[in-house]
């Protein structure tokens, strides 16, 4: 008799809707964090600190099902907070 190859699959883990909403809110808040400082010469240097921090959080997420959505929300929040006077400036 031939042995049948049976692959063991990982059980699908589903997130609760409240968890997804909280994660989206977290990525929106992180996307609005900027580090702005004025050097000795005229001008201002803007660094998206929250974008880097949010990208680290998104890459370490256990549920990689909607990682593209998380990156998209993070990038849109960063762009909007750069042009509009919203967000947190450190």
Secondary structure as UniProt FT lines:
FT   HELIX           17..31
FT   STRAND          33..37
FT   STRAND          45..47
FT   HELIX           49..59
FT   HELIX           64..66
FT   HELIX           67..83
FT   STRAND          88..89
//
